[in-house]
Amino acid sequence: MALKLSYFDIRGLAEPIRLLLVDKQVAFEDHRISRDQWAEIKPKMIFGQVPCLLSGDEELVQSGAILRHLARVHGLNGTNETETTFVDMFFEGIRDLHNKYAQMIYGNYENGKDAYIKDTLPGELSRLEKLFRTYKNGEHYVAGDKESYADYVLFEELDIHLILSPTALDGTPVLKKFHERFAERPNIKAYLNKRAAINPPVNGNGKQ
């Protein structure tokens, strides 16, 4: 059954979901919502927010819930309970970083960007780098030999931080190599090339 993913015409919280679906060659409608359309659509959403994944009559919202659902369906959730728990933990760590990024982007971009890059980001990335080394010393994916949903979230998080600061990953070589490897996955690479031609904004306020 074809899926419909609804979100604004930006990368935002939907981009890791798009990356996962594209990489796994899952057919879906990429429904991009304009600001004018949102006023009409918002009251119909379960929590009044997107992304929303529609599968037949089933409506799924909350980006983390959507990602974990797709992970279970497509075998991207670890191979045992230990790996699954680790993947979930890693995802929550990325989300902590993203929340700090979003607070800066939407709350204090002009005055807070430099401090965020200098004082906040290095420590956050260092923690993720250390955790990433847990399996196979970080030579493959978050949970070792097989990709998980957290890898798509991690890739997008690193990618948007490289837009914010092109040298962001210089202090975390394992994460930098992961980002480079993941970008070369054939389906991801094709998608990134198409995305570059369109160049959608990362965030809803145009700051990035």
C-alpha positions as CSV (number, residue, x, y, z in Angstrom):
1,M,0.0,0.0,0.0
2,A,1.4,3.4,-1.0
3,L,2.2,5.8,1.7
4,K,1.6,9.6,1.9
5,L,4.0,11.7,4.0
6,S,2.8,15.2,4.7
7,Y,5.1,18.0,5.9
8,F,6.0,21.5,5.1
9,D,8.2,22.3,2.0
10,I,11.4,22.2,4.1
11,R,13.7,19.5,5.3
12,G,12.9,19.7,9.0
13,L,11.6,16.7,11.0
14,A,10.4,14.9,7.9
15,E,13.8,14.6,6.1
16,P,15.1,11.5,8.0
17,I,11.8,9.8,7.2
18,R,12.2,10.7,3.5
19,L,15.8,9.5,3.5
20,L,14.7,6.1,5.0
21,L,11.9,5.6,2.5
22,V,14.0,6.6,-0.5
23,D,16.9,4.4,0.6
24,K,14.6,1.4,1.1
25,Q,12.8,2.1,-2.2
26,V,9.5,2.4,-0.4
27,A,6.9,4.1,-2.7
28,F,5.4,7.2,-1.1
29,E,3.8,10.5,-2.0
30,D,5.9,13.4,-0.7
31,H,3.1,15.8,0.1
32,R,4.6,19.3,0.7
33,I,2.3,21.7,2.5
34,S,2.3,25.4,1.8
35,R,1.7,27.9,4.6
36,D,-1.6,28.8,3.1
37,Q,-2.7,25.1,3.1
38,W,-1.5,24.6,6.7
39,A,-4.3,26.7,8.2
40,E,-6.9,24.3,6.7
41,I,-4.9,21.1,7.4
42,K,-3.8,21.8,11.0
43,P,-7.1,21.3,12.8
44,K,-7.4,17.8,11.1
45,M,-4.1,16.6,12.6
46,I,-4.1,14.5,15.7
47,F,-1.8,16.8,17.6
48,G,-2.2,19.8,15.3
49,Q,1.3,19.2,13.8
50,V,3.2,17.4,11.1
51,P,4.9,15.2,9.9
52,C,2.0,12.8,9.2
53,L,2.4,9.4,7.6
54,L,-0.8,8.1,6.0
55,S,-1.0,4.4,5.2
56,G,-4.5,3.5,4.0
57,D,-6.8,4.6,6.8
58,E,-4.0,4.6,9.4
59,E,-2.7,8.0,10.3
60,L,0.6,8.2,12.1
61,V,2.1,11.4,13.6
62,Q,5.1,12.3,15.7
63,S,8.4,11.9,13.9
64,G,9.9,9.5,16.3
65,A,6.9,7.3,16.3
66,I,6.8,7.3,12.5
67,L,10.5,6.4,12.3
68,R,10.2,3.5,14.8
69,H,7.1,2.2,13.0
70,L,9.0,2.1,9.7
71,A,12.0,0.6,11.5
72,R,9.9,-2.3,12.7
73,V,8.3,-2.8,9.3
74,H,11.6,-2.7,7.4
75,G,14.0,-4.4,9.8
76,L,15.8,-1.2,10.8
77,N,15.5,-1.5,14.6
78,G,18.4,-3.7,15.6
79,T,18.7,-7.5,15.6
80,N,18.1,-8.1,19.3
81,E,16.8,-6.2,22.4
82,T,20.2,-4.9,23.3
83,E,20.7,-3.4,19.8
84,T,17.2,-2.0,19.7
85,T,17.6,-0.3,23.1
86,F,21.0,1.1,21.9
87,V,19.4,2.5,18.7
88,D,16.6,4.1,20.7
89,M,19.1,5.6,23.1
90,F,21.2,6.9,20.3
91,F,18.2,8.4,18.6
92,E,17.2,10.2,21.8
93,G,20.8,11.6,22.0
94,I,20.5,13.0,18.5
95,R,17.1,14.5,19.4
96,D,18.6,16.3,22.4
97,L,21.2,17.9,20.1
98,H,18.5,18.8,17.6
99,N,16.4,20.5,20.2
100,K,19.4,22.7,21.1
101,Y,19.9,23.4,17.4
102,A,16.3,24.3,17.0
103,Q,16.3,26.6,20.0
104,M,19.2,28.5,18.5
105,I,17.7,28.6,15.0
106,Y,14.3,29.7,16.0
107,G,15.1,31.7,19.1
108,N,18.5,33.3,19.0
109,Y,20.1,32.8,15.6
110,E,21.7,36.2,15.1
111,N,23.2,36.5,18.5
112,G,23.6,32.8,19.4
113,K,24.9,31.1,16.3
114,D,28.6,31.7,17.0
115,A,28.3,30.6,20.7
116,Y,26.4,27.5,19.7
117,I,29.0,26.5,17.2
118,K,31.9,27.2,19.5
119,D,30.6,26.2,22.9
120,T,27.6,23.8,22.5
121,L,28.2,21.8,19.3
122,P,31.7,20.3,19.9
123,G,30.7,18.7,23.2
124,E,27.4,17.3,21.8
125,L,29.2,15.8,18.8
126,S,31.9,14.4,20.9
127,R,29.4,12.5,23.0
128,L,27.8,11.1,19.9
129,E,31.2,10.2,18.5
130,K,32.1,8.2,21.6
131,L,28.7,6.4,21.6
132,F,29.0,5.7,17.9
133,R,32.3,3.8,18.5
134,T,30.4,1.3,20.7
135,Y,29.8,-1.1,17.8
136,K,32.6,-2.0,15.4
137,N,34.5,1.1,16.6
138,G,32.2,3.2,14.5
139,E,33.3,1.7,11.2
140,H,29.8,0.9,9.9
141,Y,26.5,2.0,11.4
142,V,25.0,3.0,14.8
143,A,24.4,-0.6,15.8
144,G,27.2,-2.3,13.9
145,D,27.0,-4.1,10.6
146,K,23.4,-3.2,9.7
147,E,21.8,0.2,9.3
148,S,19.0,1.3,11.6
149,Y,16.5,4.2,11.6
150,A,18.9,6.1,13.8
151,D,21.5,6.2,11.0
152,Y,19.1,8.3,8.8
153,V,18.5,10.7,11.7
154,L,22.2,10.9,12.4
155,F,23.1,11.5,8.8
156,E,20.6,14.4,8.4
157,E,21.6,15.9,11.7
158,L,25.3,15.9,10.7
159,D,24.3,17.2,7.3
160,I,22.4,20.3,8.6
161,H,25.2,21.1,11.0
162,L,27.7,21.1,8.1
163,I,25.5,23.7,6.5
164,L,25.6,25.7,9.7
165,S,29.4,25.2,10.0
166,P,31.4,23.5,7.2
167,T,34.1,22.5,9.8
168,A,31.6,21.1,12.3
169,L,32.8,17.5,12.0
170,D,36.6,18.2,11.9
171,G,36.9,17.3,15.6
172,T,34.9,14.0,15.2
173,P,36.6,12.0,12.5
174,V,34.4,8.9,12.9
175,L,31.2,10.8,12.5
176,K,32.7,12.7,9.5
177,K,33.6,9.4,7.8
178,F,30.1,8.0,8.5
179,H,28.5,11.0,6.9
180,E,30.7,10.6,3.8
181,R,30.0,6.9,3.6
182,F,26.3,7.3,4.0
183,A,26.1,10.0,1.4
184,E,27.5,7.5,-1.1
185,R,24.7,4.9,-0.7
186,P,23.3,4.7,-4.2
187,N,19.7,5.6,-3.4
188,I,20.7,8.3,-0.9
189,K,23.2,9.8,-3.4
190,A,20.5,10.0,-6.1
191,Y,18.1,11.7,-3.7
192,L,20.7,14.2,-2.5
193,N,21.5,15.1,-6.1
194,K,17.8,15.8,-6.8
195,R,17.5,17.7,-3.5
196,A,20.4,19.9,-4.3
197,A,18.8,21.0,-7.6
198,I,15.7,22.0,-5.6
199,N,17.6,23.2,-2.6
200,P,14.7,23.3,0.0
201,P,15.3,25.3,3.2
202,V,16.3,23.3,6.2
203,N,14.1,25.2,8.6
204,G,10.8,27.0,8.5
205,N,12.2,30.4,9.2
206,G,14.9,30.2,6.5
207,K,17.8,30.2,9.0
208,Q,20.4,27.5,8.5
